[in-house]
Amino acid sequence: MDLRYRWVKLGAICGLLVSFVYPLLIFGNLPDLVAVVLMSAFGPLLGIASVGLYHFIAPVRRTVSLQIAAVSNVVGGTLLTTMLIVQSAIYARMEKAIVRATDPAAAETLKAIWRGVDSVQLGLDVAWDVFIALGTLLLALNMLGHPRLGKIIGGLGIALALGLFALNAYTFPTPPGDAGQFDLGPFVGLWYLAVTIMILRSLKWARENTKGLS
């Protein structure tokens, strides 16, 4: 079996796992250990899924922009895992410190410190959105002429990526969701899920069109 086809299959599997982990992290009330495991897995899964998507598109569009897209998504996944773990560590430490504080003034001081330190993970959140927006935009552009993806899914990805970047620029340094603005993140996640399903339905095409590629 061709190595590139194995990348496509593995990428699609990881894409499905990312689509499962993402809502759990956002909406699930998870035990600490489970949450840390999922946070640690999200970035690597996204990176592998993005490399698989690269190999699915490459037989039709072998471009520099496609390579930049894959790298950008890998970096974005790294930043997201960093942000989530930093956020979790800050919350765990500061919540315990505030609960233990017996003096109301000391508790208020700790809350003020928390708000200041929290800006670190908020900045990482914006950085992750910038890289995933760039990766999504370039992937979507390369999908426009792809026979199994095409103009509709590509055009929707372009619109979502531009909207995500614009909202982050508008609300900087606070992420859109924390600034009370519309959060496009879940919709970008749904777009990637749709792309993953389209790839799974096109594995026969991928097997035939990744043979012998260098």
C-alpha positions in Angstrom: 0.0 0.0 0.0 1.4 3.4 -1.0 2.7 5.5 1.9 0.7 8.6 0.7 -2.5 6.6 0.7 -1.7 5.4 4.3 -1.3 9.1 5.2 -4.7 9.9 3.7 -6.4 7.1 5.7 -4.6 7.9 9.0 -5.4 11.6 8.5 -9.1 10.9 8.0 -9.2 8.8 11.1 -7.4 11.5 13.1 -9.8 14.1 11.6 -12.8 12.1 13.0 -11.1 11.9 16.4 -10.5 15.6 16.4 -14.1 16.2 15.6 -15.0 14.1 18.6 -12.5 15.6 21.0 -13.3 19.2 20.1 -16.9 19.4 21.4 -15.9 17.3 24.5 -13.3 19.9 25.4 -15.7 22.8 24.8 -19.0 21.4 26.3 -18.0 18.4 28.3 -17.7 18.5 32.1 -14.7 16.1 32.2 -12.6 14.7 35.0 -9.2 16.5 35.2 -7.2 13.5 34.0 -9.5 12.9 31.0 -9.4 16.6 30.1 -5.6 16.7 30.2 -5.3 13.6 28.0 -7.7 15.0 25.5 -6.0 18.4 25.5 -2.6 16.7 25.0 -4.0 14.7 22.1 -5.8 17.5 20.2 -2.8 19.1 18.7 -1.1 16.0 17.4 -4.4 14.6 16.0 -5.0 17.9 14.2 -1.4 17.9 12.8 -1.7 14.3 11.5 -5.2 15.0 10.0 -3.8 18.1 8.2 -0.8 16.1 6.7 -3.3 13.5 5.5 -5.5 16.2 3.9 -2.3 17.6 2.2 -1.7 14.1 0.7 -5.3 13.9 -0.4 -5.1 17.3 -2.3 -1.6 17.0 -3.5 -2.3 14.7 -6.5 -4.3 17.5 -8.0 -2.7 20.6 -6.5 1.0 20.3 -5.6 1.6 23.9 -4.6 3.7 25.8 -2.2 0.6 27.2 -0.7 -0.7 23.7 0.1 2.5 22.9 1.9 2.3 26.2 3.9 -1.3 25.2 4.8 -0.2 21.9 6.3 2.6 23.5 8.2 0.4 26.2 9.5 -2.2 23.8 10.8 0.5 21.7 12.5 1.8 24.9 14.2 -1.8 25.9 15.1 -2.4 22.5 16.7 0.8 22.9 18.7 -0.3 26.4 19.9 -3.8 25.1 20.8 -2.4 22.3 22.9 -0.1 24.7 24.6 -2.9 27.2 25.2 -5.2 24.5 26.7 -2.6 23.1 29.0 -1.4 26.5 30.2 -5.1 27.5 30.7 -5.7 24.4 32.8 -2.6 24.9 34.9 -3.4 28.5 35.6 -7.0 27.8 36.5 -6.1 24.9 38.8 -3.5 26.9 40.7 -5.4 30.1 41.0 -8.7 28.6 42.0 -7.1 26.7 44.8 -5.2 29.8 46.0 -8.4 31.8 46.0 -10.4 29.1 47.9 -7.7 29.0 50.5 -7.5 32.7 51.0 -9.1 33.7 54.3 -8.7 37.5 53.9 -11.2 39.0 51.4 -8.6 41.6 50.3 -6.1 38.8 49.6 -8.7 37.0 47.6 -9.4 40.1 45.5 -5.7 40.5 44.9 -5.4 37.0 43.7 -8.3 37.5 41.3 -6.5 40.5 39.9 -3.4 38.5 39.5 -5.4 35.8 37.8 -6.8 38.2 35.3 -3.3 39.4 34.4 -1.8 36.0 34.1 -4.9 34.8 32.1 -3.9 37.2 29.3 -1.1 34.8 28.4 -3.5 32.0 27.5 -5.8 34.5 25.8 -2.9 35.6 23.6 -2.1 31.9 22.8 -5.8 31.5 21.8 -5.6 34.3 19.3 -2.3 32.9 17.9 -3.9 29.5 17.4 -6.8 31.1 15.6 -4.4 33.0 13.3 -2.5 29.9 12.3 -5.6 27.7 11.8 -7.3 30.6 9.8 -4.2 30.7 7.5 -4.1 27.0 7.1 -7.8 26.7 6.4 -7.7 29.5 3.9 -4.8 28.0 1.9 -6.3 24.5 2.1 -9.7 25.8 0.9 -8.0 27.7 -2.0 -6.4 24.5 -3.1 -9.7 22.6 -2.9 -11.4 24.8 -5.5 -10.3 22.7 -8.5 -10.2 19.3 -6.7 -12.6 16.7 -8.2 -13.6 15.3 -4.9 -13.9 18.5 -2.9 -14.6 21.4 -5.3 -15.8 24.9 -5.3 -18.6 24.8 -2.7 -16.6 23.3 0.1 -13.6 25.3 -0.9 -15.5 28.6 -1.1 -17.1 27.9 2.3 -13.7 27.3 3.8 -12.4 30.5 2.4 -15.3 32.5 3.9 -14.9 30.8 7.3 -11.1 31.4 7.4 -11.4 35.1 6.4 -14.2 35.6 9.0 -12.2 33.9 11.7 -9.2 36.1 11.0 -11.3 39.3 10.8 -13.0 38.6 14.1 -9.8 37.9 15.9 -8.2 41.1 14.5 -11.3 43.1 15.5 -11.4 41.9 19.1 -7.6 41.6 19.7 -6.1 41.0 22.2 -9.2 39.1 23.4 -10.5 36.2 21.4 -13.9 36.8 19.8 -15.8 34.4 22.1 -14.4 36.0 25.3 -15.1 39.5 23.8 -18.8 38.7 23.4 -18.6 38.4 19.6 -19.7 35.6 17.4 -17.3 32.6 17.6 -16.7 31.0 14.2 -14.5 28.3 15.8 -17.2 25.6 16.0 -18.3 26.2 12.4 -14.6 25.8 11.3 -14.6 22.5 13.2 -17.8 21.4 11.4 -16.2 22.4 8.0 -13.3 20.1 8.8 -15.6 17.3 9.8 -17.4 17.7 6.4 -14.1 17.6 4.6 -13.1 14.4 6.6 -16.3 12.7 5.6 -15.8 13.6 2.0 -12.3 12.1 2.2 -13.6 8.9 3.7 -16.1 8.6 0.9 -13.2 9.1 -1.6 -10.7 6.6 -0.3 -10.9 4.6 -3.6 -10.1 7.7 -5.5 -7.2 8.5 -3.1 -5.8 4.9 -3.5 -5.8 5.2 -7.3 -4.4 8.8 -7.5 -1.6 8.6 -4.9 0.2 5.7 -6.5 3.7 6.4 -7.6 3.8 10.1 -6.5 7.1 11.4 -5.4 
